[in-house]
Amino acid sequence: MGRRTLSTAAVALSTLVLAGSVGADGVAFPEVAVEATPAIPHQRALIVHRNGVETLVVESAFDTGSAAVGWVLPLPGEPTKLDVADGGMFASLAVSLGPKLIHDIRHFWQIPAAVLALLAPGALAGILARKPSEWVVRVLLAELLGIVGLSFIVGLLGTAATGPGAGAWGVEVAAERRVGNYDASVLRAADSGALSRWLAANSFRPLRPAERQVVDDYIARKWCFVVARLGRAGGGLLTPHPIAATFRSPAPVYPMKLTGLAGSSTQVDLFVVADGQGRMAGFDCIAAARFRKLAAATPERDAAWTVAPYYGAEHIDMAIGSPDASERMWDGCVVTHLRGTLRPSDMRADLTVELAEAVPFRVRRYTRSARRDVGVGILLSAATVALGALAVRCWGRRRPGRATLLTVACLSLVATAGSLGVLLFLPASPARASIRLAPLHLWYWQREVRSAMELAVAKGDIRPETAVREARAIPGILKGGFLSPELLINPFTGEEMRLERSCGNFAPRVLAATVFICLYDDCGRELRLPVGPLPKPLPPSQPAPGVENRPAGE
């Protein structure tokens, strides 16, 4: 009686083990993780270097109580161009060229769990049987009951849920211009004292002694300074739009000496576009590849939308679709993502990028969830092997011998040690957000949002005037009957979709006098839906960010 009870318990246990490995809605879409933002000060920059000309795009965050914020950017040559860069470019590049996070690998333990669930009834029946004939009968009955039970549970789970003059201070103002939200001045100073007096006279803080020493070194090397001033209503953390400066430089350079005077460690994410792969001491290569330009296309079974030209990597699965980044690339260029956490002592000199032959590469990292899946998978695999070994050794016997038990015990200890080693010592990256199962799967999310936008345009709820003047109202329009609220969540940030040209967000564009509403996919590619002709004259309100009249082929 006891052995029959134990065999029945084994069948029930096997059904429960496998039940935990089945998706709640019967559609096993994997989760996707996005890397978390660092807690320390963070800088992101793009360097484009070709034929002795560099374009440096910098993004800085300010955390200050001052209403007016300014910063000084030293450059080795006077900029031939100062321009606004798109605010969503770095967000898209961080996804396109970030570490490949290994997150949802539940199959690593679900497969051995399923094998163990099917093996356990027969193995336990064989271990408890006294005779070979009795072993065969019990195994067949146990496996039959196990399969029937598993099929019943799988079926249930599958349907359960559906200022002053320049010359007065010894400072030459080479240029002054408005760059987006910045008032920018290009300065050449006789010495650090002259620059400090100019800053004080223009309502900036004067240079401290340590800063003056660094500035004097720049002046001795004939560098100039871009001083950018940003006004705002109040204090706190602020990340304004990036600014791009183009200048002549024999090698790619990133100025860091003034940043190092802040006295705190800084994480720097540097994206380098050049004819070779970028390398720098103290920086890790996160991703690198040579990219080829791919022509515009139409999404499959969706003729209303077109995909803007983008770049695909050679020999590795990566793509860059960010419009602002794509405009700075060329066919056959090499893009490198470098990352380093720099201490103040590491920033005593400016950073120079060395170029080498391109080797396709992308870092792969485990999240904490994936690390747990690996550890559990090791334990379940060992349990399956141990149970199978016991069944073979105990065929027709009443109980296993001492040698068999010792072997199984040793195997269990090794598996437990291996699992603990994985859980304790395998490096894991924190994930900022994850996409759960089917309702927010990337493909499903993109399809539903595109369909909702098409319907809103067809019914006239989104018109050219709306896209140009009131683009920020588009999520509210979609929420008002075209799309469920959970699908308005950006799968890469976990926040509501916003007006920005970055992965998971949207923006309007005017191309060849036609207004488009654009959605941006997982590599930042621009998916364009025509809304209608550009209104003439343009509405008096200021157009939304990203609205510009360009040729249709761009």
Residue pairs with C-beta under 8 A, 6 or more apart in sequence:
3 128
6 124
6 128
7 121
7 124
7 125
7 128
7 138
7 142
8 145
10 120
10 121
10 124
10 125
10 142
11 121
11 142
11 145
11 146
11 149
12 149
13 117
13 120
14 116
14 117
14 118
14 120
14 121
14 146
14 149
14 150
15 117
15 146
15 149
15 150
15 152
15 153
17 113
17 114
17 116
17 117
17 120
18 113
18 114
18 117
18 118
18 150
18 153
18 154
19 150
19 153
19 154
19 157
20 113
21 106
21 109
21 110
21 113
21 114
22 28
22 153
22 154
22 157
22 158
23 29
23 157
23 437
24 157
24 160
24 161
24 437
25 160
25 161
25 162
25 437
25 438
26 157
26 158
26 159
27 437
27 438
28 437
29 437
29 438
29 441
29 444
30 103
30 104
31 103
31 104
31 369
31 434
31 435
31 436
31 437
32 103
32 104
32 434
32 435
32 442
32 491
33 101
33 103
33 104
33 367
33 369
33 431
33 432
33 433
33 434
34 95
34 98
34 101
34 431
34 432
34 433
34 434
34 492
34 493
35 94
35 98
35 99
35 101
35 429
35 430
35 431
35 432
36 429
36 430
36 431
36 432
37 432
38 267
40 264
40 265
40 266
40 267
40 341
41 61
41 262
41 264
41 265
41 266
41 267
42 61
42 266
42 267
42 268
42 269
43 58
43 59
43 60
43 259
43 266
43 267
43 268
43 269
44 58
44 59
44 90
44 94
44 268
44 269
44 270
44 271
45 56
45 57
45 58
45 59
45 254
45 268
45 269
45 270
45 271
46 55
46 56
46 57
46 85
46 89
46 90
46 93
46 242
46 270
46 271
46 272
46 273
46 325
46 328
47 54
47 55
47 56
47 57
47 252
47 253
47 254
47 270
47 271
47 272
47 273
47 274
47 278
47 353
48 54
48 55
48 57
48 273
48 274
48 328
48 329
49 55
49 249
49 251
49 252
49 272
49 273
49 274
49 353
49 355
50 274
50 275
50 330
50 333
52 248
52 249
52 250
53 246
53 247
53 248
53 249
54 246
54 247
54 248
54 249
54 252
54 253
55 81
55 244
55 245
55 246
55 328
56 75
56 244
56 245
56 246
56 247
56 254
57 85
57 89
57 242
57 243
57 244
57 328
58 73
58 242
58 243
58 245
59 85
59 90
59 239
59 241
59 242
60 71
60 239
60 240
61 237
61 238
61 239
62 69
62 71
62 230
62 237
62 238
62 239
62 240
63 236
63 237
63 238
64 235
65 235
65 236
66 235
67 231
67 232
67 233
67 234
67 235
68 203
68 229
68 230
68 231
68 232
69 229
69 230
69 231
69 232
69 238
70 204
70 227
70 228
70 229
70 230
71 227
71 228
72 199
72 225
72 226
72 227
72 258
73 225
73 226
73 227
73 228
73 245
73 255
74 215
74 218
74 223
74 224
74 225
74 226
74 255
74 257
74 258
75 223
75 224
75 225
75 226
75 245
75 247
75 255
76 221
76 222
76 223
76 247
76 248
76 249
76 253
77 223
77 224
77 247
77 248
77 249
78 174
78 175
78 186
78 188
78 224
78 247
79 175
79 186
79 224
79 226
79 245
79 246
79 247
80 246
80 247
80 248
81 244
81 245
81 246
82 175
82 177
82 179
82 184
82 186
82 226
82 243
82 244
82 245
82 246
83 179
83 243
83 244
83 246
84 179
84 180
84 241
84 242
84 243
84 244
85 241
85 242
85 243
85 244
85 324
86 241
86 242
86 322
86 323
86 324
86 501
86 546
87 241
87 242
87 500
87 501
87 502
87 545
88 322
88 324
88 500
88 501
88 502
88 505
88 507
88 520
88 524
89 242
89 322
89 324
89 325
89 501
89 502
90 242
90 269
90 271
91 500
91 502
91 503
92 320
92 321
92 322
92 325
92 501
92 502
92 503
92 520
92 523
92 524
93 271
93 320
93 322
93 325
93 337
93 524
94 269
95 492
95 503
95 522
95 523
95 524
96 318
96 319
96 320
96 321
96 322
96 503
96 522
96 523
96 524
97 271
97 286
97 287
97 318
97 320
97 335
97 337
97 362
98 286
98 287
98 337
99 286
99 287
99 362
99 363
99 364
99 365
99 429
100 362
100 363
100 364
100 365
101 364
101 365
101 366
101 367
101 370
101 429
101 431
102 364
102 365
102 366
102 367
102 370
103 366
103 367
103 369
103 370
103 431
103 434
104 369
104 370
104 434
105 370
105 373
105 374
106 373
108 373
108 374
108 376
108 377
109 373
109 376
109 377
109 380
111 377
112 377
112 380
112 381
112 383
112 384
113 380
115 384
116 380
116 383
116 384
116 387
117 146
117 150
118 143
118 146
118 147
118 150
119 384
119 387
119 388
119 391
120 146
120 387
121 139
121 142
121 143
121 145
121 146
122 138
122 139
122 142
122 143
122 146
122 391
123 387
123 388
123 390
123 391
124 142
124 387
124 391
125 135
125 138
125 139
125 141
125 142
126 135
126 138
126 139
126 391
126 394
126 395
127 390
127 391
127 394
127 399
127 400
128 138
129 135
129 138
129 396
130 396
130 397
130 398
131 396
132 395
132 396
135 395
135 396
163 198
163 201
163 202
163 203
164 198
164 201
164 202
166 172
166 173
166 187
166 198
169 194
169 195
169 197
169 198
169 201
170 189
170 190
170 191
170 193
170 194
170 197
171 187
171 188
171 189
171 190
171 194
171 195
171 197
171 198
172 187
172 188
172 189
173 185
173 186
173 187
174 186
174 187
174 188
174 224
175 185
175 186
176 183
176 184
176 185
176 186
177 184
178 184
179 228
179 243
180 240
180 241
180 243
181 230
181 231
181 240
181 241
182 228
182 229
182 230
182 240
182 243
183 228
183 229
183 230
183 231
184 226
184 227
184 228
184 229
184 243
185 226
185 227
185 228
186 224
186 225
186 226
187 195
187 198
187 224
187 225
187 226
187 227
188 224
188 225
189 195
189 198
189 215
189 219
189 225
190 219
191 216
191 219
192 207
192 211
192 212
192 213
192 215
192 216
192 219
193 212
195 207
195 215
195 219
195 225
196 206
196 207
196 212
196 215
197 206
199 205
199 206
199 207
199 227
200 206
202 227
202 229
204 227
204 229
207 215
208 261
210 261
211 258
211 261
214 257
214 258
214 261
215 225
215 258
217 257
218 225
218 257
226 245
228 243
230 238
230 240
232 238
251 352
251 353
251 354
252 272
252 274
252 278
252 352
252 353
252 355
253 350
253 351
253 352
253 353
254 268
254 270
254 350
254 351
254 352
254 353
255 350
255 351
256 268
256 342
256 347
256 349
256 350
256 351
257 347
257 348
257 349
257 350
259 266
259 347
260 342
260 344
260 345
260 346
260 347
260 348
261 344
262 344
263 344
264 344
265 341
265 342
265 343
265 344
266 341
266 342
266 347
267 339
267 340
267 341
267 342
268 283
268 338
268 339
268 340
268 341
268 342
269 286
269 337
269 338
269 339
270 278
270 280
270 283
270 337
270 338
270 339
270 340
270 351
270 353
271 325
271 335
271 336
271 337
271 338
272 278
272 335
272 336
272 338
272 353
273 325
273 328
273 329
273 333
273 334
273 335
274 333
274 334
274 336
274 353
274 355
275 332
275 333
275 334
275 355
276 334
276 355
276 356
276 357
276 358
277 285
277 288
277 334
277 336
277 355
277 356
277 357
277 358
277 359
278 288
278 334
278 336
278 338
278 353
278 354
278 355
279 285
279 336
279 338
279 353
279 354
279 355
279 356
280 338
280 340
280 351
280 352
280 353
280 354
282 340
282 342
282 346
283 338
283 339
283 340
284 338
284 339
284 340
284 363
285 336
285 337
285 338
285 361
285 363
286 337
286 338
286 339
286 362
286 363
287 318
287 335
287 336
287 337
287 361
287 362
287 363
288 334
288 335
288 336
288 337
288 358
288 359
288 360
288 361
288 362
289 313
289 314
289 315
289 316
289 318
289 334
289 335
289 358
289 360
289 361
289 362
290 313
290 314
290 332
290 333
290 334
290 358
290 360
291 311
291 312
291 313
291 314
291 320
291 329
291 331
291 332
291 333
291 334
291 335
292 311
292 312
292 313
292 314
292 331
292 332
293 309
293 310
293 311
293 329
293 330
293 331
294 309
294 310
294 311
294 312
294 319
295 309
296 306
296 307
296 308
296 309
296 553
297 306
297 307
298 305
298 306
298 307
299 305
299 307
299 450
299 527
302 450
304 454
304 529
304 530
305 450
305 527
305 528
305 529
306 527
306 528
307 525
307 526
307 527
307 528
308 321
308 323
308 326
308 518
308 525
308 526
308 527
308 528
308 554
309 326
309 554
310 319
310 320
310 321
310 326
310 523
310 524
310 525
310 526
311 319
311 320
311 321
311 326
311 329
311 335
312 318
312 319
313 319
313 360
314 360
315 360
316 360
316 361
316 362
318 362
318 523
319 523
319 525
320 326
320 329
320 335
320 523
320 524
321 520
321 521
321 523
321 524
321 525
321 526
322 501
322 502
322 520
322 524
323 501
323 524
323 526
324 501
325 524
327 554
329 335
334 358
338 353
340 346
365 427
365 428
365 429
366 374
366 426
366 427
366 428
366 429
367 428
367 429
367 430
367 431
368 428
368 430
368 431
369 431
369 434
370 428
371 422
371 423
371 426
371 428
372 423
374 422
374 426
375 419
375 420
375 422
375 423
376 419
378 415
378 418
378 419
378 422
379 415
379 416
379 419
381 415
382 411
382 412
382 414
382 415
382 416
382 418
383 412
383 415
385 411
386 408
386 411
386 412
389 404
389 407
389 408
389 411
390 400
390 404
390 408
393 400
393 401
393 404
394 400
394 404
400 408
432 493
432 494
433 491
433 492
433 493
433 494
435 441
435 442
435 445
435 491
438 444
439 486
439 487
440 486
440 487
440 489
440 491
442 491
442 521
442 522
445 487
445 491
446 519
446 521
446 527
448 483
448 487
449 478
449 483
449 487
449 488
449 497
449 519
450 519
450 527
450 529
452 478
452 482
452 483
452 487
453 462
453 478
453 482
453 517
453 519
453 529
454 529
455 482
456 462
456 474
456 477
456 478
456 482
457 517
457 529
457 531
461 477
461 480
461 482
462 474
462 477
462 517
462 531
463 531
463 532
464 515
464 531
464 532
464 533
464 534
464 535
465 535
465 539
466 473
466 474
466 477
467 474
467 508
467 515
467 516
467 517
467 531
467 544
467 547
468 508
468 510
468 515
468 534
468 535
468 538
468 539
468 543
468 544
468 547
469 539
469 541
469 543
469 544
470 544
471 499
471 506
471 507
471 508
471 544
471 547
472 498
472 499
472 544
474 499
474 506
474 517
475 488
475 496
475 497
475 498
478 488
479 485
479 488
488 496
488 497
489 495
489 496
489 497
490 496
490 497
490 498
490 503
490 504
490 505
491 504
492 503
492 504
492 522
493 504
497 504
497 505
497 506
498 505
499 505
499 506
499 507
499 544
499 545
499 546
500 507
500 545
501 507
501 518
501 520
501 524
501 526
501 546
502 520
502 524
503 520
503 521
503 522
503 523
503 524
504 520
504 522
505 520
506 517
506 518
506 519
506 520
507 518
507 520
507 544
507 545
507 546
508 515
508 516
508 517
508 518
508 531
508 543
508 544
508 546
508 547
509 515
509 516
509 518
509 526
509 528
509 546
509 547
509 548
509 550
510 516
510 534
510 547
510 548
510 549
510 550
511 528
511 549
511 550
511 551
511 552
511 554
512 549
512 550
512 551
512 552
513 533
513 534
513 549
514 530
514 531
514 532
514 533
514 534
514 552
515 530
515 531
515 532
515 533
515 534
516 528
516 529
516 530
516 531
517 528
517 529
517 531
518 526
518 527
518 528
518 529
519 526
519 527
519 529
520 526
520 527
521 527
534 549
